[in-house]
Amino acid sequence: MEDTPRGRTRRTDPADRAQLRESPVSLRRVAALFAPYRRQLALLTGLIVAASTVGLASPFLLRLVIDEALPRQDIALLLWAVGGILAVTVVTAVLGVGQTLISTTVGQRVMHALRTEVFRHLQRQSLAFFTRTRGGEVQSRLINDVGGMQSVVTSTATSIASNVTTVVGIAVAMAVLSWRLSLLSLVVLPPAIWLTRRVALLRREITAQRQRRLADLHGQVEEGLSVSGVLLGKTLGTGPLASAHFAETSGDLVGLEVRSQLAGRWRMATMSILFAAIPALIYLAAGFPATSGGMTIGTLVAFTSLQSGLFRPLMSLLNVGVEITSSMALFSRIFGYLDLPVDIDEPARPVRLDSRDVVGEVRFEDVGFRYDAEGPDVLDDVSLVVPPGTTLALVGETGSGKTTLASLVARLHDPTRGKVTIDGIDVRDLELGTLARVVGVVSQESYLLHTTIRENLRYAAPTATDAEIERAARAAQIHDLIASLPEGYDTVVGARGHRFSGGEKQRIALARTLLRDPRVLVLDEATSALDTETERAVQAAIDVVAQGRTVITIAHRLSTIRDADQIAVLHHGRVAELGTHPTLLDNNGPYAHLHNTPTPIAA
């Protein structure tokens, strides 16, 4: 239902409708999530029906008090009726607690299962998925959308069941008490419901605008007050501009909050008027013989009590369509992630390999690769052999395929053609956990967790002892620095490791990789972002840890790979030259050209 000049508001979020049109959701698939909890849901339904049914007894007991017990001064009947009213209150309260317990438990368990399944499935996705997907979107689906799932059980499903039984029960009870007044209620209720719903929809639209501006405000706080954001603001001098944007967003929230509170107050005022007007009209109708039908005072009081309890559940049922659409849209977004194909998955029949028995020979056999089936070849017919314990350096201009070729060893990507083997075994035939123990990767951007140095290192090997951690840190030439810190290995590295310099972060990352003791080491421009002095320190650490390992390094500065056993020069995804540093210089080919440029960079 679109906006019109007359001010009608959309009843359902257009984004939810669009989501369901793009990715329809099968009710059978949704029901399958709750299948393990059939008994709990059956019990929940029984409690809802029982609570609604028991609650209907109160008006009849009240009529008994007014029409029978009080006029006849029947104390026994009065005690019985009043006791019954109290018993109804206690029973419905206890049944309500049971409903909350069961619905919350089932909702949380379904949410837990979905949350862990989505997290596990996303971890299996290739790097390509994360490079094309915003991190905030992943977090939103994993936390907000899955978190919203609980309302499907605790709110939507239970409210539908409860409201349906309540409305049906009240309607039957009202008809039993007075069919004439019941017909009058049918005439009065539609305009009352329309007016209340109109105000509620207006407030919903204002609330949606407020939530969007709040999201903008939170985004500005996250971007402007993070370590990177503050650093960027100070270096670009954009602090005043960021403050102005923040003040503008905060100012918008002032107006929206005032409108939201006024809309809420109008809604409450409208409901108060209706709650007072409808009983008044019923009292008026009860005073005319044509409509009263000889009604007693007790029946009138009981009827108005029932009628007042009809309004809220009826209003909730009118929102069922919106709630179901919103809930199904949540399922659609979550299932959309669960249905993502896994590009790099565990092999159907993995080859068993003890990482301690790996020699470390790496072969690229007629390897071809493209990121997109319709795109160009990034690698084309690459064949290389890296003998155990030797170093292969990959150099070439930007876009020549160096990083892509190295990433195939750790199965960050799979070749489109050909294969990559370690000790003669195709890496695609190895379990991913086994491959991670055999191949260690140190990239240009060292990512450190916001925790202690010890926990950052132990992240690679959760069972590593303190002695093993220290041994790895010594090999990476970082132990002395860590030991000089007041808290040593228990020092918190800070957000993204900002507490340490680039070279220090690289050596911590190198130590972390070494804890897994990989036989094959891939260095993806590990020193490219460092100054010359820091680069020497990190390169010295790399030289130490490379001894006895097969190393594939992507060179940024050609000076760092002079002693490599082999240097492969890539050009447009092909091996243009292969040899040692002196041999390639003598050839006076592409490598010599790179070497002799004023800034010999092969990024």
C-alpha positions as CSV (number, residue, x, y, z in Angstrom):
1,M,0.0,0.0,0.0
2,E,1.9,3.1,-1.3
3,D,2.0,6.6,0.2
4,T,-0.6,8.9,-1.1
5,P,-1.2,12.6,-0.9
6,R,-3.8,11.9,1.7
7,G,-1.2,10.6,4.0
8,R,-1.6,6.9,4.1
9,T,1.4,5.0,5.3
10,R,2.9,1.8,4.0
11,R,1.7,-1.1,6.1
12,T,4.6,-3.4,5.2
13,D,8.3,-2.4,4.9
14,P,8.9,-2.3,1.1
15,A,12.4,-3.7,1.7
16,D,10.8,-6.8,3.3
17,R,8.5,-7.3,0.3
18,A,11.4,-6.8,-2.1
19,Q,13.5,-9.4,-0.2
20,L,10.7,-12.0,-0.4
21,R,10.2,-11.3,-4.1
22,E,13.9,-11.8,-4.8
23,S,14.3,-14.8,-2.4
24,P,11.0,-16.6,-1.6
25,V,11.0,-18.7,1.5
26,S,9.3,-22.1,1.8
27,L,7.1,-22.5,4.8
28,R,8.2,-26.1,5.0
29,R,11.9,-25.0,5.4
30,V,10.9,-22.6,8.2
31,A,8.8,-25.4,9.9
32,A,11.9,-27.7,9.7
33,L,13.8,-25.4,12.0
34,F,11.2,-26.0,14.7
35,A,10.6,-29.7,14.0
36,P,12.9,-30.8,16.9
37,Y,10.7,-28.9,19.3
38,R,7.3,-30.3,18.3
39,R,6.4,-31.3,21.9
40,Q,7.4,-28.0,23.4
41,L,5.4,-26.1,20.7
42,A,2.4,-28.4,21.3
43,L,2.6,-27.7,25.0
44,L,3.0,-24.0,24.3
45,T,-0.2,-24.0,22.2
46,G,-2.0,-25.9,25.0
47,L,-0.9,-23.3,27.6
48,I,-2.0,-20.5,25.3
49,V,-5.5,-22.0,24.8
50,A,-5.8,-22.9,28.4
51,A,-4.9,-19.3,29.6
52,S,-7.3,-17.7,27.1
53,T,-10.1,-20.1,28.2
54,V,-9.5,-19.8,31.9
55,G,-9.4,-16.0,31.6
56,L,-12.9,-15.9,30.2
57,A,-14.3,-17.2,33.5
58,S,-13.6,-13.9,35.3
59,P,-16.5,-11.9,33.7
60,F,-19.0,-14.7,34.5
61,L,-17.8,-14.9,38.1
62,L,-18.1,-11.1,38.3
63,R,-21.7,-11.3,37.1
64,L,-22.4,-14.0,39.7
65,V,-21.0,-11.7,42.4
66,I,-23.1,-8.7,41.3
67,D,-26.4,-10.4,40.4
68,E,-26.5,-13.2,43.0
69,A,-24.0,-13.1,45.9
70,L,-24.3,-9.4,46.8
71,P,-28.1,-9.0,46.5
72,R,-28.9,-12.2,48.4
73,Q,-26.0,-11.6,50.9
74,D,-24.9,-15.1,50.2
75,I,-21.4,-15.1,51.9
76,A,-20.6,-18.7,50.8
77,L,-21.3,-17.9,47.2
78,L,-19.5,-14.6,47.4
79,L,-16.4,-16.3,48.8
80,W,-16.6,-19.0,46.2
81,A,-16.9,-16.4,43.3
82,V,-14.2,-14.1,44.7
83,G,-11.9,-17.0,45.3
84,G,-12.6,-18.1,41.7
85,I,-11.7,-14.7,40.4
86,L,-8.4,-14.8,42.3
87,A,-7.8,-18.4,41.2
88,V,-8.3,-17.3,37.5
89,T,-5.7,-14.6,38.0
90,V,-3.2,-16.9,39.6
91,V,-3.7,-19.7,37.0
92,T,-3.4,-17.3,34.0
93,A,-0.2,-15.8,35.6
94,V,1.4,-19.2,36.1
95,L,0.4,-20.3,32.6
96,G,1.9,-17.0,31.3
97,V,5.2,-17.8,33.0
98,G,5.1,-21.3,31.4
99,Q,4.4,-19.7,28.0
100,T,7.4,-17.3,28.3
101,L,9.7,-20.1,29.5
102,I,8.9,-22.4,26.6
103,S,8.7,-19.8,23.8
104,T,11.9,-18.1,24.9
105,T,13.8,-21.4,25.3
106,V,12.7,-22.7,21.9
107,G,13.3,-19.3,20.3
108,Q,16.8,-19.1,21.8
109,R,17.7,-22.6,20.8
110,V,16.6,-22.1,17.2
111,M,18.4,-18.8,17.1
112,H,21.6,-20.5,18.5
113,A,21.4,-23.2,15.9
114,L,21.0,-20.7,13.1
115,R,23.6,-18.4,14.4
116,T,26.3,-21.1,14.7
117,E,25.3,-22.6,11.4
118,V,25.6,-19.3,9.6
119,F,28.9,-18.5,11.2
120,R,30.3,-21.9,10.4
121,H,29.0,-21.6,6.8
122,L,30.5,-18.2,6.3
123,Q,33.9,-19.3,7.6
124,R,33.9,-21.9,4.8
125,Q,33.4,-19.1,2.2
126,S,36.4,-18.2,0.0
127,L,38.1,-14.8,0.2
128,A,36.2,-13.7,-2.9
129,F,33.0,-13.6,-0.9
130,F,34.5,-11.3,1.8
131,T,36.1,-9.0,-0.8
132,R,32.8,-8.3,-2.5
133,T,30.7,-8.2,0.7
134,R,30.7,-5.4,3.3
135,G,31.7,-6.5,6.7
136,G,28.8,-4.6,8.3
137,E,26.4,-6.5,6.2
138,V,27.8,-9.9,7.4
139,Q,27.6,-8.7,11.0
140,S,24.1,-7.4,10.6
141,R,22.8,-10.7,9.2
142,L,24.6,-12.8,11.8
143,I,23.6,-10.7,14.8
144,N,20.5,-8.5,14.0
145,D,18.7,-10.8,11.5
146,V,19.3,-14.0,13.5
147,G,18.6,-12.2,16.7
148,G,15.3,-11.0,15.3
149,M,14.4,-14.6,14.7
150,Q,13.5,-15.1,18.3
151,S,10.5,-12.8,17.9
152,V,9.0,-15.3,15.4
153,V,8.4,-17.7,18.4
154,T,8.3,-15.4,21.4
155,S,6.2,-12.7,19.8
156,T,4.7,-13.4,16.3
157,A,3.7,-17.0,16.7
158,T,2.6,-16.9,20.3
159,S,0.7,-13.6,19.8
160,I,-1.2,-15.0,16.8
161,A,-2.2,-18.1,18.7
162,S,-3.0,-16.2,21.9
163,N,-4.9,-13.5,20.1
164,V,-7.0,-15.8,17.9
165,T,-8.1,-17.9,20.9
166,T,-8.8,-14.8,22.9
167,V,-10.8,-13.0,20.2
168,V,-12.8,-16.2,19.4
169,G,-13.5,-16.9,23.1
170,I,-14.5,-13.3,23.9
171,A,-16.8,-13.1,20.9
172,V,-18.6,-16.3,21.9
173,A,-18.8,-15.2,25.6
174,M,-20.2,-11.8,24.5
175,A,-22.8,-13.4,22.3
176,V,-23.8,-15.7,25.2
177,L,-24.2,-12.7,27.5
178,S,-26.1,-10.4,25.1
179,W,-26.3,-10.8,21.3
180,R,-27.9,-7.3,21.0
181,L,-24.9,-5.6,22.6
182,S,-22.6,-7.8,20.6
183,L,-24.1,-6.5,17.4
184,L,-23.6,-2.9,18.7
185,S,-19.9,-3.7,19.3
186,L,-19.5,-4.9,15.8
187,V,-20.8,-1.5,14.6
188,V,-18.5,0.5,16.9
189,L,-15.3,-1.4,16.7
190,P,-14.4,-0.9,13.0
191,P,-14.1,2.9,13.1
192,A,-12.3,2.6,16.5
193,I,-9.8,0.2,15.1
194,W,-9.3,2.3,12.0
195,L,-8.5,5.4,14.0
196,T,-6.1,3.7,16.4
197,R,-4.3,1.9,13.5
198,R,-3.9,5.1,11.6
199,V,-2.1,6.7,14.5
200,A,0.0,3.5,15.1
201,L,1.1,3.5,11.4
202,L,2.1,7.1,11.6
203,R,4.2,6.4,14.7
204,R,5.8,3.4,13.0
205,E,7.0,5.5,10.1
206,I,8.5,8.1,12.4
207,T,10.2,5.4,14.4
208,A,11.7,3.9,11.2
209,Q,13.1,7.3,10.3
210,R,14.5,7.7,13.8
211,Q,16.1,4.2,13.6
212,R,17.8,5.2,10.3
213,R,19.2,8.4,11.8
214,L,20.3,6.5,14.9
215,A,22.2,4.1,12.6
216,D,23.8,7.0,10.9
217,L,24.8,8.4,14.3
218,H,26.3,5.1,15.4
219,G,28.2,4.8,12.1
220,Q,29.7,8.3,12.6
221,V,30.7,7.4,16.1
222,E,32.4,4.2,14.9
223,E,34.1,5.8,12.0
224,G,35.1,9.1,13.7
225,L,36.2,7.8,17.1
226,S,38.0,4.6,16.1
227,V,41.8,4.6,16.1
228,S,42.0,4.7,12.3
229,G,39.2,7.3,12.1
230,V,40.8,9.7,14.6
231,L,44.2,9.3,12.8
232,L,42.6,10.0,9.5
233,G,40.7,13.0,10.9
234,K,43.8,14.5,12.5
235,T,46.0,14.0,9.4
236,L,43.4,15.4,7.0
237,G,42.1,18.1,9.3
238,T,38.5,16.9,8.9
239,G,37.6,17.0,12.6
240,P,35.4,20.1,12.4
241,L,33.6,18.7,9.4
242,A,33.0,15.4,11.2
243,S,31.7,17.3,14.2
244,A,29.4,19.4,12.0
245,H,28.0,16.2,10.4
246,F,27.5,14.6,13.8
247,A,25.7,17.7,15.1
248,E,23.4,17.7,12.1
249,T,22.5,14.1,12.6
250,S,22.0,14.6,16.3
251,G,19.8,17.6,15.5
252,D,17.6,15.6,13.2
253,L,17.1,13.1,16.0
254,V,15.8,15.8,18.3
255,G,12.9,16.5,15.9
256,L,12.2,12.9,15.2
257,E,12.2,12.1,18.9
258,V,9.7,14.9,19.6
259,R,7.4,13.7,16.7
260,S,7.7,10.1,18.0
261,Q,6.7,11.0,21.5
262,L,3.8,13.1,20.3
263,A,2.6,10.3,18.0
264,G,2.8,8.0,21.0
265,R,0.9,10.4,23.1
266,W,-1.8,10.8,20.4
267,R,-2.0,7.0,20.2
268,M,-2.5,6.7,23.9
269,A,-5.0,9.5,23.9
270,T,-6.9,7.9,21.1
271,M,-7.0,4.6,22.9
272,S,-8.1,6.2,26.1
273,I,-10.9,8.0,24.4
274,L,-12.0,4.8,22.7
275,F,-11.8,2.7,25.9
276,A,-14.0,5.3,27.6
277,A,-16.4,5.8,24.7
278,I,-17.2,2.2,23.8
279,P,-18.3,1.2,27.4
280,A,-20.3,4.5,27.5
281,L,-22.2,3.6,24.4
282,I,-22.9,0.1,25.7
283,Y,-24.2,1.6,29.0
284,L,-26.4,3.9,26.9
285,A,-27.7,1.0,24.8
286,A,-28.4,-1.0,28.0
287,G,-30.7,1.7,29.1
288,F,-33.1,1.4,26.2
289,P,-35.6,-1.5,26.4
290,A,-35.2,-2.3,22.7
291,T,-31.5,-3.0,23.1
292,S,-31.2,-4.1,26.7
293,G,-33.4,-7.2,26.5
294,G,-33.9,-7.1,30.3
295,M,-30.2,-7.2,31.0
296,T,-29.1,-7.4,34.6
297,I,-26.4,-5.1,36.0
298,G,-24.0,-8.0,36.5
299,T,-24.4,-9.0,32.8
300,L,-23.7,-5.4,31.7
301,V,-20.6,-5.2,33.8
302,A,-19.4,-8.6,32.6
303,F,-20.1,-7.7,29.0
304,T,-18.1,-4.4,29.2
305,S,-15.3,-6.3,30.9
306,L,-15.2,-8.8,28.0
307,Q,-15.6,-6.0,25.4
308,S,-12.6,-4.0,26.8
309,G,-10.5,-7.1,26.5
310,L,-11.4,-7.6,22.8
311,F,-9.7,-4.5,21.5
312,R,-6.0,-5.2,22.0
313,P,-5.9,-8.7,20.6
314,L,-8.0,-7.6,17.6
315,M,-5.6,-4.8,16.9
316,S,-2.7,-7.3,17.1
317,L,-4.4,-9.7,14.7
318,L,-4.7,-6.8,12.2
319,N,-0.9,-6.5,12.2
320,V,-0.3,-10.3,11.6
321,G,0.3,-9.7,7.9
322,V,3.1,-7.2,8.6
323,E,4.6,-9.4,11.3
324,I,4.6,-12.5,9.1
325,T,6.1,-10.6,6.2
326,S,8.9,-9.2,8.4
327,S,9.6,-12.6,9.9
328,M,9.7,-14.3,6.5
329,A,12.0,-11.5,5.2
330,L,14.4,-12.4,8.1
331,F,14.3,-16.0,7.2
332,S,15.0,-15.1,3.5
333,R,18.1,-13.1,4.4
334,I,19.4,-15.8,6.7
335,F,18.7,-18.6,4.2
336,G,20.4,-16.5,1.5
337,Y,23.7,-16.9,3.4
338,L,23.1,-20.5,4.2
339,D,22.4,-21.2,0.5
340,L,25.7,-19.7,-0.7
341,P,27.8,-22.3,-2.5
342,V,31.1,-23.1,-0.9
343,D,33.8,-22.6,-3.5
344,I,36.6,-24.1,-1.5
345,D,35.3,-27.1,0.5
346,E,36.6,-30.2,2.2
347,P,37.5,-33.0,-0.2
348,A,35.0,-35.8,-0.5
349,R,37.8,-38.4,0.0
350,P,40.7,-36.6,1.7
351,V,44.2,-38.0,1.5
352,R,45.5,-38.6,5.0
353,L,48.8,-36.9,5.6
354,D,50.8,-36.4,8.8
355,S,52.2,-32.8,8.7
356,R,55.3,-34.1,10.4
357,D,56.1,-36.3,7.4
358,V,55.9,-33.6,4.9
359,V,59.1,-33.0,2.9
360,G,57.9,-29.7,1.3
361,E,58.1,-30.1,-2.4
362,V,55.7,-27.7,-4.2
363,R,54.7,-28.1,-7.8
364,F,52.5,-25.9,-10.1
365,E,51.4,-28.0,-13.0
366,D,50.0,-26.2,-16.0
367,V,48.1,-23.9,-13.6
368,G,45.5,-21.5,-15.0
369,F,43.2,-19.3,-13.0
370,R,40.5,-16.7,-13.5
371,Y,38.4,-15.0,-10.9
372,D,35.3,-14.9,-13.1
373,A,34.1,-17.5,-15.5
374,E,33.6,-14.7,-18.1
375,G,36.7,-12.8,-17.1
376,P,40.3,-12.9,-18.4
377,D,42.9,-15.4,-17.3
378,V,44.9,-14.1,-14.3
379,L,47.3,-17.1,-14.6
380,D,47.9,-19.1,-17.8
381,D,49.9,-22.3,-18.1
382,V,52.2,-21.8,-15.1
383,S,54.5,-24.7,-14.3
384,L,57.0,-24.4,-11.6
385,V,58.8,-26.8,-9.2
386,V,60.0,-25.7,-5.8
387,P,62.3,-28.4,-4.3
388,P,62.1,-29.1,-0.5
389,G,63.9,-26.6,1.6
390,T,64.4,-24.0,-1.2
391,T,63.1,-20.5,-1.9
392,L,61.1,-19.4,-4.8
393,A,60.7,-15.7,-5.3
394,L,57.8,-14.3,-7.4
395,V,58.4,-10.9,-9.0
396,G,56.6,-8.9,-11.7
397,E,54.6,-5.8,-12.3
398,T,51.3,-5.0,-10.7
399,G,48.6,-7.4,-11.9
400,S,51.1,-10.0,-13.1
401,G,49.5,-12.7,-10.9
402,K,52.1,-13.1,-8.1
403,T,49.7,-13.0,-5.2
404,T,47.1,-15.2,-6.9
405,L,49.8,-17.8,-7.7
406,A,51.0,-17.9,-4.1
407,S,47.5,-18.0,-2.7
408,L,46.8,-21.3,-4.6
409,V,49.3,-23.1,-2.3
410,A,47.2,-22.4,0.8
411,R,43.9,-22.9,-1.2
412,L,42.8,-19.4,-0.7
413,H,41.7,-20.0,-4.3
414,D,41.6,-23.1,-6.4
415,P,43.1,-23.2,-9.9
416,T,40.7,-23.1,-12.8
417,R,43.0,-25.5,-14.7
418,G,45.9,-27.6,-13.7
419,K,46.8,-28.4,-10.1
420,V,49.1,-27.4,-7.2
421,T,50.7,-30.3,-5.3
422,I,52.7,-30.7,-2.1
423,D,54.8,-33.8,-2.0
424,G,52.9,-35.0,-5.1
425,I,49.5,-34.6,-3.4
426,D,47.0,-32.2,-4.9
427,V,46.2,-29.6,-2.3
428,R,42.5,-30.0,-3.1
429,D,42.7,-33.6,-1.8
430,L,44.0,-32.5,1.6
431,E,41.7,-31.6,4.5
432,L,41.8,-27.8,5.1
433,G,43.0,-28.3,8.6
434,T,45.9,-30.4,7.4
435,L,46.8,-28.0,4.7
436,A,46.8,-25.1,7.3
437,R,49.3,-27.0,9.4
438,V,51.5,-27.7,6.3
439,V,51.4,-24.2,4.7
440,G,51.9,-21.0,6.8
441,V,51.1,-17.6,5.3
442,V,52.4,-14.2,6.4
443,S,50.8,-11.4,4.5
444,Q,51.6,-7.7,4.0
445,E,48.8,-6.7,6.4
446,S,49.4,-8.4,9.7
447,Y,46.1,-8.7,11.5
448,L,46.4,-8.9,15.3
449,L,43.4,-9.6,17.6
450,H,42.5,-7.1,20.3
451,T,43.9,-9.2,23.1
452,T,47.3,-10.0,24.7
453,I,50.4,-10.9,22.7
454,R,50.3,-14.4,24.3
455,E,46.7,-15.0,23.1
456,N,47.5,-13.6,19.7
457,L,50.2,-16.2,19.3
458,R,48.2,-19.0,20.9
459,Y,45.4,-18.3,18.4
460,A,47.5,-20.3,15.8
461,A,48.0,-23.2,18.3
462,P,45.6,-23.2,21.2
463,T,47.5,-26.0,23.0
464,A,50.9,-24.3,22.7
465,T,52.8,-24.0,26.0
466,D,54.5,-20.8,27.2
467,A,57.9,-22.3,26.3
468,E,56.8,-23.0,22.7
469,I,55.4,-19.5,22.4
470,E,58.7,-18.0,23.6
471,R,60.6,-20.2,21.2
472,A,58.6,-19.0,18.3
473,A,59.0,-15.4,19.4
474,R,62.8,-15.8,19.6
475,A,62.9,-17.3,16.1
476,A,60.9,-14.3,14.8
477,Q,63.3,-11.9,16.5
478,I,60.6,-10.4,18.7
479,H,61.1,-12.0,22.1
480,D,63.5,-9.3,23.4
481,L,61.0,-6.5,22.7
482,I,58.1,-8.4,24.3
483,A,60.2,-9.2,27.3
484,S,61.1,-5.5,27.8
485,L,57.4,-4.5,28.1
486,P,56.1,-4.1,31.6
487,E,53.5,-6.8,31.1
488,G,55.6,-8.9,28.8
489,Y,53.5,-11.5,26.8
490,D,50.4,-10.3,28.7
491,T,50.5,-6.9,27.0
492,V,47.3,-6.1,25.1
493,V,48.2,-5.2,21.5
494,G,45.3,-2.8,21.1
495,A,42.8,-2.4,18.3
496,R,44.4,-4.0,15.1
497,G,47.7,-3.9,16.9
498,H,48.1,-0.1,16.7
499,R,50.3,-0.2,19.8
500,F,53.1,-1.7,17.8
501,S,55.0,-0.5,14.7
502,G,54.6,-2.2,11.4
503,G,57.8,-4.2,11.7
504,E,56.9,-5.4,15.2
505,K,53.4,-6.5,14.1
506,Q,55.0,-8.4,11.2
507,R,57.3,-10.3,13.6
508,I,54.5,-11.1,16.0
509,A,52.5,-12.4,13.0
510,L,55.6,-14.4,11.9
511,A,55.9,-15.9,15.4
512,R,52.2,-16.8,15.3
513,T,52.7,-18.7,12.0
514,L,55.8,-20.4,13.3
515,L,53.8,-21.9,16.2
516,R,52.2,-24.3,13.7
517,D,55.7,-25.2,12.4
518,P,54.7,-25.3,8.7
519,R,56.9,-27.0,6.2
520,V,55.9,-24.6,3.5
521,L,56.0,-20.8,4.1
522,V,54.3,-18.3,1.9
523,L,55.4,-14.7,2.4
524,D,53.0,-12.3,0.6
525,E,55.0,-9.1,0.4
526,A,55.6,-9.4,4.1
527,T,58.1,-6.4,4.2
528,S,56.6,-4.2,1.5
529,A,55.1,-1.6,3.9
530,L,58.1,-1.2,6.0
531,D,61.0,1.3,6.0
532,T,64.4,0.1,5.1
533,E,65.7,-0.4,8.6
534,T,62.6,-2.2,9.8
535,E,62.6,-4.3,6.7
536,R,66.1,-5.5,7.5
537,A,65.0,-6.5,11.0
538,V,62.0,-8.4,9.7
539,Q,64.0,-9.9,6.8
540,A,66.6,-11.1,9.3
541,A,63.9,-12.9,11.2
542,I,62.5,-14.4,8.0
543,D,66.0,-15.7,7.0
544,V,66.2,-17.5,10.3
545,V,62.8,-19.1,10.2
546,A,63.1,-20.0,6.5
547,Q,66.0,-22.4,7.1
548,G,64.9,-25.9,6.3
549,R,61.5,-24.8,5.0
550,T,60.2,-24.4,1.5
551,V,59.6,-20.7,1.0
552,I,57.5,-19.0,-1.6
553,T,58.0,-15.2,-1.3
554,I,56.4,-12.4,-3.2
555,A,59.0,-9.7,-3.6
556,H,58.4,-6.0,-3.2
557,R,61.9,-4.8,-3.2
558,L,64.2,-7.0,-5.4
559,S,67.0,-6.5,-2.9
560,T,65.3,-8.9,-0.5
561,I,65.4,-11.9,-2.9
562,R,68.9,-11.8,-4.3
563,D,69.7,-15.1,-2.5
564,A,66.6,-17.0,-3.6
565,D,67.2,-20.4,-5.1
566,Q,64.8,-19.5,-7.9
567,I,63.3,-16.3,-9.1
568,A,60.2,-16.5,-11.4
569,V,59.3,-13.3,-13.3
570,L,55.6,-13.2,-14.1
571,H,54.1,-11.2,-16.9
572,H,50.4,-11.2,-17.7
573,G,50.0,-14.5,-15.7
574,R,52.8,-16.3,-17.5
575,V,56.3,-17.2,-16.4
576,A,58.4,-14.9,-18.5
577,E,61.8,-15.8,-16.9
578,L,63.1,-18.3,-14.3
579,G,66.5,-18.5,-12.8
580,T,68.8,-17.1,-10.1
581,H,69.6,-13.4,-9.5
582,P,72.9,-13.4,-11.4
583,T,71.6,-15.5,-14.3
584,L,68.6,-13.3,-14.8
585,L,70.7,-10.1,-14.7
586,D,73.0,-11.6,-17.3
587,N,70.0,-12.4,-19.5
588,N,69.2,-8.7,-19.6
589,G,65.4,-9.5,-19.8
590,P,62.4,-8.4,-17.8
591,Y,64.1,-9.1,-14.5
592,A,67.0,-6.9,-15.4
593,H,64.6,-4.2,-16.5
594,L,62.8,-4.4,-13.1
595,H,66.2,-4.4,-11.3
596,N,67.5,-1.4,-13.1
597,T,64.4,0.9,-12.7
598,P,65.0,3.8,-10.3
599,T,62.6,2.2,-7.8
600,P,62.8,-1.5,-8.3
601,I,59.3,-2.5,-7.2
602,A,57.3,-5.5,-8.2
603,A,54.2,-5.0,-6.3
